[in-house]
Each structure stands twice: as C-alpha cells, then as structure tokens.
C-alpha cells in the first residue's frame, strides 16, 4: 500500500536489538476474551496482566475503551478517526515512530491493533511473532515497572477499503468478486455451537480457521511457504478477488488478515461487527453445514 521500513512481523531477536531505539514504541494490547463452551462471551481488560509483567518499556493499549467506539452495540467497534488518533498519539504513535505490538493472550489483539493502525493510514507497525511467550522463552526480561509514553501527534488518514460494515456485507452477498472468509473453528462455522445469537455462517462464506495459520508447536505464525499453500488452496491469492475476513467480533479475523499480508495480500478487509452483529439481526441470513469452495 505504501513504502515502509518495518515488516508486518518481527521476531524477538529483532525487538531485543531495537528495544532501546528512540523511535521504537512497544505496545502491549492484551485483552481477555474467555470463550465459554456455550453462550455469549464477555471481554475483559488486560491492564492487570500488563501491570503484573510486560516487556520493558512497553506501553498498554486499552482496546476495549480507548480504541473503541463507546456508543456502539458491539465491544471494540472501530471508533471515529479522531478518537483513534487521540488514543494512538497518547501512546507515542505517530510520524517517526516504529510500533511493535504484542499481547499476552490469544495473539489476535496484537493483530487487531496492527490492522487498526493500518486502517487509519499508519504503516510502520509490526506484530511480535509469538508475543510475550516467545520473548520469555528466549529468556529475555519482563518487568512490572510502569512505562511512560512520549506523546506524538497521530494524523489519521482512513483507508475505508480495509473495513466492512454489516450493510456492506449484505450488499456483497451475491458479488462473485468478493470472497468472504469465516475464520472461526469448523464446528462454529457449521452451526454446531451457540456462541452467538444464531448459529451458522454468512451465506457463501468459506471457512479458513485462524488456528490453521498458527504454528501450534512453536507459537506465532506458520512459515510463509505454509501460509501460501493454505491460502492458495482456499483461492485467496487471486488478486482479482476482494478478500474480507470475519469472526465473532472482528478480532481473530485480523489474524488471518495479517497472515495474508505475509504472503503479499495487504489489501484484506475486516468485517468489524462479524458474527456478533450479523447473528443479532434475525432478518440477515445464516446457513449451516460445510464450506463451499471458491470458483
């Protein structure tokens, strides 16, 4: 999308060697989302987790409040650009900064902030591959000492093509040029769980579970070669197609969006409301069963 010096993903060795750079801003985006076996989920702030331990110098991003629309029905809904710019600038994110995001939970809160920054026109952002678990596995230090930000002025320049609303998804249901990708687990996709108001998936959407882009043994993302194989099989590398990912609430969807960026597709959009918004409206169609394949 634009020239940038920071890759979408950095490893712990890179961060260790750049941790004291004046232009590097490390952000802990930890949020907790306990997933029940059945029934709705309730998100929780990760601030206490951050305060207990974090990478030295890291600042905390409260995705549930500071980086969300306080008036929206769904949690962590994208706010207006002005609110986002205020929150980002307060953390020292802005021109001249290189941002590295991690979290201490599922990993997709980090990709959520990575995507959100890019949505607002900021490209110098990377995710720490494997998060704090990889950092600690390398015997690198953590601390409970609070960090102080040096504020910058964040200048938002939203890229609306990276975001989809419920209305836009509904309008594109019969659009053969769009591939809608459900990244939830297979049973939820097929409609065998009741996590949301109604079961199933959006008609025409294919299932590419976010777990499939992760390295279960080592943590972090699978290799680029493995990711490319997965996405090629799903038809997601066809540049003539528009790719939109969705999940339960627009979080895990950003994990697949970032994985796609690692194989060259940095144009993936995210349906922000995802299943939480779609299933809440009984007028919107849902289907159950197996995944169709793109033509």
JOTASUL-V377784 format. One record per pair of residues at least 6 apart in sequence whose ideal C-beta (glycine too) atoms are under 6 Angstrom apart, sorted by the first residue. I is the first residue (numbers start at 1). J is the second residue. Records with the same first field share a line. If there is no record, write none. Layout:
# JOTASUL-V377784
I = J  J
This chain:
# JOTASUL-V377784
1 = 266
2 = 123
4 = 123  124
6 = 98  124  126
7 = 126
8 = 126  261
9 = 126  127  129
10 = 126
11 = 129
12 = 134  135  138
15 = 100  128
18 = 24
23 = 96  97  98
24 = 98
25 = 92  93  97  99
26 = 55  57  58  100
27 = 59  61  101
28 = 50  54  58  60
29 = 61  63  101  103  109  110  113
30 = 46  49  50  103  104  105
31 = 46  63  109
32 = 44  46  105
33 = 41  43
35 = 41
38 = 194
43 = 64  75
45 = 64
47 = 60
49 = 104
50 = 60
52 = 144
53 = 142  144
55 = 135
56 = 143
57 = 147
58 = 147
59 = 91  147  149
61 = 113
63 = 76
64 = 76
66 = 87
67 = 87
68 = 76  77  79
69 = 77  79
74 = 273  276  277
78 = 272
81 = 120  156  158
84 = 120
85 = 154  156
88 = 154
89 = 151  152  153  154
90 = 151
91 = 149
92 = 149  150  151  152
93 = 99  154
94 = 152  153  154
98 = 124
99 = 125
100 = 126  128
101 = 110  113  114  127
102 = 110  128  131  132
103 = 109  110  131
104 = 132
107 = 131
108 = 251  252  255
110 = 127
111 = 127  254  255  258
112 = 251  254
114 = 125  127  258
115 = 254  257
117 = 125
119 = 159  162  163
120 = 156  158
121 = 157
129 = 220
130 = 219  220
133 = 219
134 = 219
162 = 269
164 = 244  269  271
166 = 273  277
169 = 271
172 = 178
177 = 242
178 = 242
179 = 241  243  294
180 = 202  205  244
181 = 206  208  245
182 = 189  201  205  207
183 = 208  210  245  247  252  253  256
184 = 247
185 = 209
187 = 193
189 = 201  207
190 = 288  289
191 = 199  200  288
196 = 275  279
197 = 279  280
198 = 279  286
200 = 286  287  288
203 = 285  287
206 = 291
207 = 291
208 = 234
210 = 252  255  256
213 = 222  259
215 = 222
221 = 259
224 = 262  263
227 = 259  262  263
228 = 263
231 = 237  263
235 = 294
236 = 243
243 = 268
244 = 269  271
245 = 253  256  257  270
246 = 253  271  274
247 = 253  274
248 = 274  275  276
249 = 274  276
250 = 270  272  274
253 = 270
254 = 270
257 = 268  270
260 = 268
278 = 284
